[in-house]
C-alpha cells in the first residue's frame, strides 16, 4: 500500500461494502451444475422484479413517471410489469 501511495499519490479506493456484499451473495448463489444462461436469466429476472417494485414505490405507482426515470418506453415498462408481477 505504501508503494501504491508513493507512486500514485493516493491509496486505491477500498471496495464499497455494498459491492462486497452483492459479490458475496452472488458467489454463494452460483451452482456450477446448472447452465450459465439459466442462472443469469434467474438473476436478471429477480433484479428486474425488485427494481420495478422499488421504482413504483418511488413514483407512488405512477407508471408514466416510472418509465421516464427508468429510461424505458411506457409500453415496454407495462410489459415488464405484467411479466414480473410488479404492478400488483
WOMO-V686010 format. One record per residue. N is the residue number from 1. PHI is phi in degrees with one decimal (NA if undefined). OMEGA is omega in whole degrees, 0 to 359 (none if undefined). NEAR is the number of other ideal C-beta (glycine too) atoms within 10 Angstrom. Layout:
BEGIN
N/PHI/OMEGA/NEAR
N/PHI/OMEGA/NEAR
END
This chain:
BEGIN
1/NA/180/7
2/-62.7/179/7
3/-66.1/178/7
4/-63.2/180/11
5/-63.0/182/11
6/-63.5/183/8
7/-82.6/183/8
8/-100.8/184/9
9/80.5/179/7
10/-158.0/176/8
11/-83.5/176/10
12/-64.7/179/9
13/-66.8/175/6
14/-73.7/178/8
15/-60.2/179/9
16/-65.1/182/9
17/-58.4/181/8
18/-64.7/178/8
19/-64.3/180/10
20/-64.3/179/11
21/-64.4/179/10
22/-62.3/178/11
23/-58.9/180/11
24/-64.1/180/10
25/-63.9/178/9
26/-64.5/180/11
27/-60.4/180/8
28/-73.2/181/7
29/-90.8/181/11
30/-72.0/177/11
31/-123.3/184/9
32/-67.7/177/7
33/-85.3/178/5
34/-104.6/179/10
35/-61.6/179/10
36/-52.6/184/9
37/-58.7/180/8
38/-63.4/181/10
39/-67.7/179/15
40/-62.8/180/10
41/-61.5/178/11
42/-60.7/181/13
43/-67.4/179/13
44/-63.6/179/10
45/-61.9/179/12
46/-63.4/178/12
47/-59.0/182/11
48/-60.6/180/15
49/-60.9/180/16
50/-66.1/178/12
51/-61.2/181/14
52/-64.3/178/21
53/-62.4/179/16
54/-65.7/180/12
55/-62.3/180/21
56/-67.2/176/19
57/-63.1/181/11
58/-65.6/183/12
59/-97.2/181/16
60/62.9/179/8
61/85.6/180/10
62/-75.4/186/13
63/-72.6/177/16
64/-65.7/177/10
65/-65.2/179/15
66/-59.6/179/23
67/-61.5/180/20
68/-62.9/180/13
69/-62.5/182/13
70/-81.1/183/15
71/71.8/182/7
72/-118.1/170/15
73/-66.9/183/10
74/-58.0/180/12
75/-66.3/179/9
76/-65.0/176/11
77/-58.1/179/23
78/-59.8/178/14
79/-66.1/177/11
80/-62.4/179/19
81/-61.7/179/21
82/-65.6/183/11
83/-63.9/187/13
84/-99.2/177/18
85/62.7/183/10
86/-86.2/182/20
87/-89.3/183/16
88/-90.2/none/8
END
